[in-house]
């Protein structure tokens, strides 16, 4: 019979060394074990008492096995996990072996970023991504490497990345943009077996409620004041840039906006259109913009064969105009679209010529301007024209301020 408790007794060996003996029976088998200390003996007694109690209640089976105690415990835990799913442990193991992809070799974060940036630079060379997008990728991944210079890619968890993205409490849109760059990087790492699992899906992504409202624009009076100032500044050499952005809606961003890639040959004054190629277009789709009569007057007064569209050191000098005239990033283009809709009352045609969707035109530009304001805007024409040779002798830009 099994005895439900084991005893611990002091035992003196023949060589005079004192031991502590655990004595009892388990499943009919006599157990007698010696230990150097009473504490070790007491621990073994407690373990055997538990086994005896479990055997007595039918909850434990004695099975001869080559597994270690730790492996047996793992197997028991696995059976408990799958007990209510009608799955065999062998099936689960075989499925894990077939589908689990752990990191094959450790990959330093800095080396992984270097490989990823090289792949993106190849995409840039193939015109699959834009220069500004490439710059953002380099910048954000440099931040990651600077923050974790010694980590391997496989060391990153969702918790680490979440804390990294939330550092300095960025805005939700900035958070989402940074998360997007990290997402494509870790997907790249996963595809190359540098990580066993992509941690990004567990990193929070904010749902941002879109603000409804009109785009920031200039009035016809403000636009007229701006163009008059450009005519009197350095012989009007800035007129083509502002005329094309304001009266044709060419995206004005520098140094990588549409206006910086537009060639003078694309402006077909005789045909009355501006051909925006897919290479120039921000959305990689060609379009044609109709040259309105007042824009034609500006381009004849300041012809593109004498007055370049973009000048040297362009961004720095344009930024000064932006501060003086309170010109936000896309206010010239926003003004064109809203005035076009007010004048011609065609959302579809505005979308085609601006390179936007009709839904965006309806949401941001409909009913921003009155027909009277639109008539005044499309009537803005040059008051003077100077030869390009007079640039340096022209008067400096007058100090004018246009309220938003």
C-alpha positions as CSV (number, residue, x, y, z in Angstrom):
1,X,0.0,0.0,0.0
2,X,1.0,3.6,-0.5
3,X,1.7,5.6,2.6
4,X,0.4,9.1,2.3
5,X,3.4,10.7,4.1
6,X,7.1,10.2,4.0
7,X,9.4,10.5,7.0
8,X,12.7,12.4,7.3
9,X,15.2,10.9,9.8
10,X,18.8,11.6,10.8
11,X,21.1,8.8,9.5
12,X,24.7,8.2,10.3
13,X,26.7,6.4,7.6
14,X,29.4,3.8,8.3
15,X,32.1,6.4,7.6
16,X,30.6,8.6,10.3
17,X,29.1,11.2,7.9
18,X,25.6,12.3,9.0
19,X,22.9,12.3,6.3
20,X,19.1,13.0,6.3
21,X,17.1,10.1,4.9
22,X,13.6,10.3,3.3
23,X,11.8,7.1,3.7
24,X,8.4,5.8,2.4
25,X,6.6,4.0,-0.3
26,X,5.1,5.3,-3.6
27,X,2.9,3.1,-5.8
28,X,4.2,0.0,-3.9
29,X,7.8,0.9,-4.5
30,X,10.1,1.5,-1.5
31,X,11.8,4.9,-1.7
32,X,14.8,5.6,0.5
33,X,17.0,8.6,-0.4
34,X,19.8,10.3,1.5
35,X,20.5,14.1,1.4
36,X,23.4,16.1,2.8
37,X,21.1,18.7,4.5
38,X,17.8,18.5,6.3
39,X,16.4,21.3,4.0
40,X,17.1,19.2,0.9
41,X,15.5,16.2,2.5
42,X,12.4,18.2,3.5
43,X,12.0,19.5,0.0
44,X,12.1,16.0,-1.4
45,X,9.6,14.8,1.2
46,X,7.2,17.5,0.2
47,X,7.4,16.5,-3.5
48,X,6.9,12.9,-2.7
49,X,3.9,13.7,-0.4
50,X,2.3,15.5,-3.3
51,X,2.8,12.6,-5.7
52,X,1.4,10.2,-3.1
53,X,-1.7,12.3,-2.7
54,X,-2.2,12.6,-6.4
55,X,-1.8,8.9,-6.9
56,X,-4.3,8.3,-4.2
57,X,-6.8,10.6,-5.9
58,X,-6.2,9.1,-9.4
59,X,-4.8,12.4,-10.8
60,X,-1.3,11.2,-11.5
61,X,0.0,8.3,-13.7
62,X,3.4,6.8,-13.3
63,X,4.9,6.4,-16.8
64,X,8.5,5.4,-17.7
65,X,9.9,8.1,-19.9
66,X,13.2,9.5,-21.3
67,X,11.9,13.1,-20.9
68,X,13.4,15.3,-18.2
69,X,11.1,16.8,-15.5
70,X,11.1,20.1,-17.3
71,X,10.1,18.5,-20.6
72,X,7.3,16.6,-18.9
73,X,6.0,19.8,-17.4
74,X,6.1,21.4,-20.9
75,X,4.1,18.5,-22.3
76,X,1.5,18.7,-19.5
77,X,1.1,22.5,-20.2
78,X,0.7,21.9,-23.9
79,X,-2.0,19.3,-23.3
80,X,-3.9,21.7,-21.1
81,X,-3.7,24.4,-23.8
82,X,-5.2,22.1,-26.5
83,X,-7.5,20.0,-24.4
84,X,-10.8,21.7,-25.5
85,X,-9.8,22.1,-29.2
86,X,-9.9,18.4,-30.2
87,X,-6.3,18.6,-31.5
88,X,-3.5,16.2,-30.9
89,X,-0.2,17.5,-29.4
90,X,1.7,15.8,-32.3
91,X,-0.4,17.7,-34.9
92,X,0.3,21.0,-33.2
93,X,4.0,20.3,-33.1
94,X,4.1,19.3,-36.8
95,X,2.2,22.5,-37.7
96,X,4.6,24.7,-35.7
97,X,7.6,23.1,-37.3
98,X,6.1,23.6,-40.8
99,X,5.0,27.2,-40.3
100,X,7.2,28.9,-37.7
101,X,10.0,31.0,-39.2
102,X,12.5,32.2,-36.6
103,X,15.4,34.5,-37.3
104,X,18.1,32.4,-39.1
105,X,21.0,34.7,-38.2
106,X,21.2,37.7,-35.9
107,X,21.1,41.0,-37.9
108,X,22.3,44.2,-36.4
109,X,19.8,47.0,-36.7
110,X,22.3,49.4,-38.4
111,X,23.1,46.7,-41.0
112,X,19.5,46.0,-41.7
113,X,18.7,49.7,-42.1
114,X,21.6,50.0,-44.5
115,X,20.2,47.1,-46.7
116,X,16.7,48.5,-46.5
117,X,17.7,52.0,-47.6
118,X,19.7,50.5,-50.5
119,X,16.6,48.7,-51.6
120,X,14.6,51.9,-51.4
121,X,17.2,53.8,-53.3
122,X,16.8,51.3,-56.1
123,X,13.1,52.0,-56.0
124,X,13.9,55.7,-56.2
125,X,16.1,55.1,-59.2
126,X,13.2,53.2,-60.9
127,X,10.9,56.2,-60.1
128,X,8.7,54.2,-57.8
129,X,9.0,56.5,-54.8
130,X,9.6,60.2,-54.6
131,X,12.7,62.1,-53.4
132,X,10.8,63.6,-50.3
133,X,9.6,60.1,-49.4
134,X,13.1,58.7,-49.6
135,X,14.3,61.6,-47.4
136,X,11.7,60.8,-44.8
137,X,12.6,57.1,-44.8
138,X,16.3,57.9,-44.3
139,X,15.5,60.4,-41.5
140,X,13.1,58.2,-39.5
141,X,15.3,55.1,-39.7
142,X,18.3,57.1,-38.6
143,X,16.3,58.1,-35.5
144,X,15.7,54.4,-34.8
145,X,19.4,53.5,-35.2
146,X,20.5,56.4,-33.0
147,X,18.0,55.4,-30.3
148,X,19.1,51.7,-30.4
149,X,22.7,51.5,-31.7
150,X,23.5,48.0,-30.3
151,X,20.2,46.1,-30.9
152,X,19.6,43.4,-33.4
153,X,16.4,43.6,-35.5
154,X,15.0,40.5,-33.7
155,X,15.3,42.3,-30.3
156,X,12.4,44.7,-31.1
157,X,9.0,44.1,-29.5
158,X,5.7,46.0,-29.9
159,X,6.3,47.5,-26.5
160,X,9.7,48.9,-27.4
161,X,8.5,50.3,-30.7
162,X,5.4,51.8,-29.1
163,X,7.5,53.6,-26.4
164,X,9.9,54.8,-29.2
165,X,7.0,56.3,-31.3
166,X,5.4,57.9,-28.3
167,X,8.6,59.6,-27.1
168,X,8.2,63.4,-27.1
169,X,4.5,63.0,-27.6
170,X,4.2,63.6,-31.4
171,X,0.9,64.4,-33.1
172,X,-1.3,61.5,-34.1
173,X,-0.6,62.0,-37.8
174,X,3.2,62.2,-37.2
175,X,2.9,59.0,-35.1
176,X,1.0,57.2,-37.9
177,X,3.5,58.4,-40.6
178,X,6.5,57.1,-38.5
179,X,4.7,53.9,-37.8
180,X,4.1,53.4,-41.5
181,X,7.8,53.7,-42.3
182,X,8.7,51.3,-39.5
183,X,6.0,48.9,-40.8
184,X,7.6,48.6,-44.2
185,X,11.1,48.2,-42.7
186,X,10.1,45.4,-40.4
187,X,8.1,43.7,-43.2
188,X,11.3,43.8,-45.2
189,X,13.2,42.2,-42.3
190,X,10.5,39.5,-41.9
191,X,10.8,38.6,-45.5
192,X,14.5,38.0,-45.1
193,X,14.1,35.9,-42.0
194,X,15.9,38.5,-39.8
195,X,12.9,38.3,-37.4
196,X,10.5,35.6,-36.6
197,X,7.4,37.8,-36.2
198,X,6.6,41.4,-37.3
199,X,5.9,43.4,-34.1
200,X,4.3,46.3,-36.0
201,X,0.7,44.9,-36.0
202,X,0.6,45.2,-32.2
203,X,1.8,48.8,-32.3
204,X,-1.1,51.3,-31.9
205,X,-2.4,53.1,-35.0
206,X,-4.5,56.2,-34.4
207,X,-7.8,56.7,-36.3
208,X,-7.8,60.4,-37.1
209,X,-11.1,62.1,-37.6
210,X,-10.8,64.3,-40.7
211,X,-11.6,67.9,-40.3
212,X,-14.1,69.3,-42.7
213,X,-13.7,72.8,-44.0
214,X,-12.4,75.0,-46.8
215,X,-8.8,75.2,-47.9
216,X,-6.9,78.4,-47.2
217,X,-7.0,80.7,-50.2
218,X,-6.3,84.3,-51.3
219,X,-8.9,86.7,-52.3
220,X,-8.9,88.2,-55.8
221,X,-7.6,91.5,-54.3
222,X,-4.8,89.7,-52.4
223,X,-3.8,87.8,-55.6
224,X,-3.7,91.0,-57.6
225,X,-1.5,92.7,-55.0
226,X,0.9,89.7,-55.0
227,X,1.2,89.7,-58.8
228,X,1.7,93.5,-58.9
229,X,4.5,93.2,-56.3
230,X,6.2,90.4,-58.4
231,X,6.1,92.6,-61.5
232,X,8.0,95.4,-59.7
233,X,10.6,93.1,-58.2
234,X,13.8,92.5,-60.1
235,X,12.3,93.1,-63.5
236,X,9.5,90.5,-62.9
237,X,11.8,87.4,-63.0
238,X,9.6,85.7,-60.4
239,X,6.4,86.3,-62.4
240,X,6.3,82.9,-64.3
241,X,6.5,80.9,-61.1
242,X,3.7,82.7,-59.4
243,X,1.6,83.0,-62.5
244,X,1.8,79.3,-63.3
245,X,1.0,78.2,-59.7
246,X,-1.7,80.8,-59.1
247,X,-3.5,80.7,-62.5
248,X,-2.8,77.1,-63.6
249,X,-2.7,75.3,-60.2
250,X,0.7,73.7,-60.7
251,X,1.8,72.3,-57.4
252,X,4.2,75.0,-56.0
253,X,6.4,73.0,-53.5
254,X,10.1,73.4,-53.7
255,X,12.5,71.8,-54.2
256,X,10.6,68.7,-55.4
257,X,7.1,70.0,-56.4
258,X,5.6,69.9,-59.9
259,X,6.7,73.5,-60.7
260,X,10.4,72.6,-60.2
261,X,10.1,69.7,-62.8
262,X,8.0,71.6,-65.3
263,X,9.9,72.5,-68.5
264,X,9.1,75.5,-70.6
265,X,8.4,73.3,-73.6
266,X,5.4,71.8,-71.7
267,X,3.6,75.2,-71.8
268,X,1.9,75.2,-75.2
269,X,0.8,78.8,-75.4
270,X,-0.3,78.6,-79.0
271,X,-2.4,75.5,-78.3
272,X,-3.6,77.0,-75.0
273,X,-2.7,74.1,-72.7
274,X,0.0,73.1,-70.3
275,X,0.9,69.4,-70.5
276,X,1.8,67.9,-67.1
277,X,3.5,64.6,-67.8
278,X,3.4,61.6,-65.4
279,X,7.0,62.3,-64.5
280,X,6.1,65.8,-63.4
281,X,2.7,65.0,-61.8
282,X,2.7,64.4,-58.0
283,X,0.1,61.6,-58.5
284,X,2.1,60.1,-61.5
285,X,-0.8,60.7,-63.9
286,X,-0.6,63.0,-66.9
287,X,-3.0,65.9,-67.2
288,X,-3.6,69.0,-69.3
289,X,-4.4,72.4,-67.8
290,X,-6.2,74.9,-70.0
291,X,-4.4,78.3,-70.2
292,X,-6.9,80.9,-69.3
293,X,-6.8,84.3,-71.1
294,X,-5.3,86.1,-68.2
295,X,-2.5,83.5,-67.8
296,X,-1.8,83.7,-71.5
297,X,-1.4,87.5,-71.0
298,X,1.1,86.9,-68.2
299,X,3.1,84.4,-70.3
300,X,3.2,86.7,-73.3
301,X,4.4,89.6,-71.2
302,X,7.0,87.5,-69.4
303,X,7.9,84.7,-72.0
304,X,9.5,81.6,-70.7
305,X,12.3,81.7,-73.2
306,X,13.5,84.8,-71.4
307,X,12.1,84.3,-67.9
308,X,12.9,80.9,-66.3
309,X,10.2,79.1,-64.3
310,X,12.5,78.4,-61.4
311,X,15.5,80.5,-60.4
312,X,18.8,79.6,-58.6
313,X,18.7,79.3,-54.8
314,X,15.0,79.0,-55.2
315,X,13.7,77.6,-52.0
316,X,15.5,80.1,-49.7
317,X,14.4,83.1,-51.7
318,X,10.8,81.8,-52.1
319,X,10.6,81.3,-48.3
320,X,11.2,85.0,-47.9
321,X,8.2,85.7,-50.1
322,X,6.1,83.2,-48.1
323,X,6.8,85.1,-44.9
324,X,6.2,88.5,-46.3
325,X,2.9,87.6,-48.1
326,X,1.8,85.0,-45.6
327,X,1.8,82.3,-48.3
328,X,1.2,78.9,-46.9
329,X,2.4,75.7,-48.6
330,X,-0.3,75.3,-51.2
331,X,-2.3,78.5,-51.0
332,X,-1.6,79.5,-54.6
333,X,-2.9,76.1,-55.9
334,X,-5.9,76.2,-53.5
335,X,-6.8,79.6,-54.8
336,X,-6.7,78.4,-58.4
337,X,-9.0,75.5,-57.7
338,X,-11.5,77.5,-55.7
339,X,-11.6,80.3,-58.3
340,X,-12.0,77.7,-61.1
341,X,-15.0,76.1,-59.4
342,X,-16.6,79.4,-58.7
343,X,-16.1,80.6,-62.3
344,X,-16.9,77.5,-64.3
345,X,-19.1,75.5,-61.8
346,X,-17.6,72.2,-62.9
347,X,-16.2,69.9,-60.2
348,X,-15.3,67.3,-62.7
349,X,-13.3,69.7,-64.9
350,X,-11.6,71.2,-61.9
351,X,-10.6,67.7,-60.7
352,X,-9.1,66.8,-64.1
353,X,-7.1,70.0,-64.5
354,X,-5.9,70.1,-60.9
355,X,-5.0,66.4,-60.7
356,X,-7.4,65.8,-57.7
357,X,-10.4,63.6,-57.2
358,X,-13.8,65.1,-57.6
359,X,-14.6,64.1,-54.0
360,X,-11.6,66.2,-52.8
361,X,-12.8,69.2,-54.9
362,X,-16.3,68.9,-53.5
363,X,-15.1,68.6,-49.9
364,X,-12.5,71.4,-49.8
365,X,-13.2,73.9,-52.6
366,X,-16.9,74.1,-53.3
367,X,-18.6,77.4,-52.6
368,X,-15.4,79.0,-51.2
369,X,-15.6,81.9,-53.6
370,X,-18.3,84.1,-55.1
371,X,-18.7,84.5,-58.8
372,X,-17.8,88.2,-58.5
373,X,-14.6,87.3,-56.7
374,X,-13.8,84.7,-59.4
375,X,-14.5,87.2,-62.2
376,X,-12.1,89.6,-60.6
377,X,-9.4,86.9,-60.1
378,X,-9.5,85.7,-63.7
379,X,-9.3,89.4,-64.9
380,X,-5.9,89.9,-63.2
381,X,-3.4,90.9,-65.9
382,X,0.1,92.3,-66.1
383,X,0.5,96.0,-65.9
384,X,4.0,96.2,-67.2
385,X,6.7,94.0,-68.7
386,X,10.4,94.3,-68.5
387,X,13.2,92.7,-70.4
388,X,15.0,90.0,-68.5
389,X,18.3,92.0,-68.8
390,X,16.8,94.6,-66.4
391,X,16.6,92.1,-63.4
392,X,19.4,93.6,-61.4
393,X,18.6,97.2,-62.0
394,X,14.9,96.8,-60.9
395,X,13.7,98.1,-57.6
396,X,13.7,95.9,-54.5
397,X,10.5,94.0,-53.4
398,X,8.1,96.5,-51.7
399,X,7.1,95.7,-48.2
400,X,3.6,94.5,-48.4
401,X,1.6,92.2,-46.1
402,X,-1.4,90.2,-47.1
403,X,-3.7,88.9,-44.4
404,X,-4.7,85.3,-44.6
